């Protein structure tokens, strides 16, 4: 069964409920071959995924180049691509070594530089269009403006509005792993979407306090990333990571309790973690990073897994989810 498609806020852009996160095909942590990257995107397409997310940051442009190459020849109006602004890539001739200090197994061909100026945003979009080999970008997210909030609001966001008016962009969003500043953007701008990473999961519902209700009220779409909290909800065991650090015992025990309840209902924990965010009316999709065709097929299968209402009921009864949190309804 292919993922459903939802409208992105007030824009004309549509996204599939399952989105392909392309950081991994930018050699996140370890190398991926061109053939593996192409096969992962092809598997996503075969599974009905039509929303693909990337950024210049991912592999110093490698993710964008590989994603553009893999989508080349597919009908342009049938897929949605998002990329991000806020870091520009300056050439670094003669630089030695790799980029693993920033998480990517690629040669240091460029240096990242934070730039939320109007000029920097326009340059970033133009360079992304070239790397992706596309005529327009469906969604542009302001990428991690945590320490640049004022410039992002005063300079970057208005420039994205101008680019949208020119037809270069279809929609504007902000992507972060915190809910508080995203909430400010919803209040103070007319963004179409937010990409919330790691803050609306089975283990962390901080996005529910203020961000998600306000997004629903304002008609702003929410795409949820980090549904596995960097690994703990994919496979809870000693040494598993939460927010890219070793999970503390308290969180590991909670994840193991979540897993036990899921298994009593015949549901893999990964499936519940993927489906949970879609229970909120503001959430239009979940973003899953994948570096191989097998990982893509697994994510698609997990999203399609039958999810009985009784599962969510027991999680609430046992205090593993808040009693008032919205949960998906069983279908069929």
N, C-alpha and C positions, 0 to 999 in steps of 0.2 A: 504494500500500500504506500503510495507516494505521500509525502508530507503535504498538509494543507498550506494554502497561501493566504496571507493576510496583508491588508493595506497598512502602510507605514504612516501612522498618525493622520495628519490632514493632507499629506502629499499624495501624488498619483503613483508613487513607487509601491510595489508589492514585494513581499519577501516570503520565502518558504519557511515553515515552522522550524525545520532543521536547517541550520546554516553551517557552511564549511569555513572553519577558521584556518587561514593559510599561513600562520606563523611557522608551523612545523615544516612546511615545504620551503621555507626560507632558512633551513638548517638550524632550527631551534635546538640547542644543546648538542645535537649530533648531525652528521651529514646525511642528506637524502639525495639520491641520484635524480637526474632529470627525468629518467624513465619512471621512477617510483612516484615522483611528484605528479607527472602526467596521469599515471594510473590511478592515483588517489582522486584527482579531480574527475576523471572519467567515471570512477565508481560512484562518486557523489551524483553526477549527472544521471547515471543509470538508476539510482535510488530515488530520483525525483527532486533532488536538492537543486534549487535555482538561485540561492543566495550565497555569495562568496565574499569573505571579508579578508582584507589584507592591509598593509601599511608600509611606507618606506622604511620604517624602523626594522622590519622583519628581514634580517639577513642583508642589510644595507642595499635594499632594492631587489634582492634575489627573489623574494616571495612574489612581488608584483610582476617581475619578468616571467617567472614560471607560470603564474596564474594566467597572465595574458596569453602566453603561448598555448596553454592547455585549453583555453576557451576559444581560441581562434577558429573560425569556421563554423561555430555554433550560432544559431540565430540570435542576434543582439537583443532583440526585444523580449526574448524568452528568459533572460537571466538578469540578476541584479548583482552589482559589484559595489562594495564599499571600500574606501581607503581612508587615510587619516592625514591630518595636518598638525603642525606644531614642532616637528623636527625636520630640518632640511639637511640634505646630504652634500657636504663639500668634498670635492676630490682631494685625495691625500697621496699625491705622487711620491713614490719612494718609501712609503710606509711599509713596515715589516710586521709579520705576525698575523694573528687571527683576532676575531672579534668576540671570543668567548667571555671576555670580561662583561660584555653586554648580553651574553646568552646565545650567541650565534656562531656556528662553526663555519665561518667564511673568512677569506682574506680581508685585511683592512685596506680596502680600496678607497673608502671615504671616511669622513668623520661626521658624526651627528652634531647638529647645533640647534639648540632650542630657538624657535623663532615663531612667535604668534603675531608678528606684524602683518599688516595687509599685504605688503610686498612679499614677505616670506610665504604667506598662505597661497598667493597666486602662483609664485614660483613652484611651490610644492605640488600644487594641482597640475600645473603644466608638465612637470617632470614625471608625475605619476601617470598621466595620460600617455606619455611617450613609452614608459616602461610597460604599461598594460596594453599598449597598442589599441586604445579605445578612443572613440570620438567624444564620449561624455562619461561622467562618473555618476552613478545613481545616488550614492550617499557619501558625504564627506563628514567624518567625525573629527572634532577637536580632540586630540590625543593626549590624555594625561595632563591637563592644564593645572594640576594641583598647585604648583608654585608660580603660576602665571595667570591667575584668574582674571585680574583686571585687564591685562593686555588682551587676553582671549575674548573677553566681553566687549572691550572698547574698540579693538582693531580687527582681530581675526574673524569674529562672528559677522560683523557688517560686511567684510570682504566676501565671506561665503554667501551672504545674501545677494551681493552683486553678481557673483558667479552663477548662482541659481537663476537670477533674472536673465542672465545671458544664455541660459540653456546648457551651460557646461556641467551643472550639477542638477540632480533631481530632488535631493532632500539634504537637510543639514542635521547633524547630531553631535553629541558629545560622548566620549567613551572614557570611563574611569573605573577604578576598583574601590571607589568610595561613593557613598550615597549623598553626603551632605552638599558637596559642591554641585553635583548633578541637579539636586533640588533647586539650588539657586539659579542655575541656567534655565530650568523650566519656568521659574517665577519671572525672570527678567528678560527672557528672549522669546522668540517664536520658533524655537527649534521643533523639528519633526519627530526626533527620536533620541533616546539615550541608550548607550551600550553599558550595561551594569555588570561588572565582572566580579564574581565571587561573593556578592552581598545579597543574593537571594537564592539560597540553596537549602537543602535539608538540614544543614548544620549552621547556617548563618542567614537570618532573616532581617538584617538591619535595613534592607531596602523597603521593608513593609511599614516601617514606622511613619515615614513622611513622604518619601519619594514616590512609591507606587500609587498611593491614594491621590496625590497631586497630579501625577501623570494621567491617571484615569480621568480626573476632573477636567484637565486641560486638553485632553485629546492627543497627548504625546505618547508615541509608541515606545515600548521598552523591549530591547533585545537583551537577553540574559546570557552572559558568558561565565566561564569558571564554575559550571554546575557540579563538577567533581572536586572543587576546592583544591586544585592542583594535584589530586591523586587519592586523597583519603577516601572519598566516596566512590572511587572506582574499585579500590581493593584495600579495604581497611586491614592493616596488619602492622606489627611493630616496625618502625622505620618509615612508614608511609608519611607523605608530606601533606601539610595544610598550609596554604599560602606560601608555598615554596620553601618551607622550613619543616623540620621533623615535627610531626603532630604531637602535642602534649598528651599525656596518658588520659586525661579527662575527655578530650575530644575523640581519641581513639576508642575509648570505651563506649562513648555515645554512638559513634559510627558502627561499632560492632552490634550494639543493641538495635540500631536501625536495620542493619543487615539481617539480623535474626527475625525481626518482625516481617520484613519483606519475604524472606524465604518461607515463612509459615503460610504465606499467601501465594506462593509459587511465582514470586516476582524477583528478578535479580535487582540488587541494590542499584546498579547502574541505570536500569530502566526507570526506577522510581526517581532517581536523582535527575534524570533527563526530563521526565514528564512533570515533575512537581511545579516548576515555575509557570508552566502553561495554564495552571489553575487560576492565575490572577488575570482579570480582564484587561489589564494594561499591557500584558506580555504578549508579543506577537511572534516571538521565536526564541530558540535556544541555539547558541553558537558553540560548536564543538571543534576543537583542533584535531587534525588528523594528518599523519605522515605516510599512510599506506592505504591501499584499497581495502585491506582487511579491517582496519580501524573504522573506515567509513561505513562499511557494510554492517559492522557490529553496532555502531551508533544508530543506523537506520532501523535495525532489528529491535534494538532496545526501545526506541521511541514508539515502535508499533506494538510492543508487548502489551498483552491484556493487563489492565490495571483495575482490580476490583475496588469498589467504594469502601469495602470493609477494611482494606489496607490502611487507607487514610484515617478511618475511624479509630483503628487500634493505635496508630501512631499518636493520635491526639489523646486517647485515653491513657496511654502510658507516659504522657508528658514529653514525648519526643518531638512533637510539633505543637505550636500554640493552638488553643482550642478554637480561635476565631480565624485562623489562617485559611484563605480560600484554597481549595484543592480541586484537581481535575475530576470531572464526572465520568463514570464508566460509560462506554459506548456499546451499542448493540445489545 
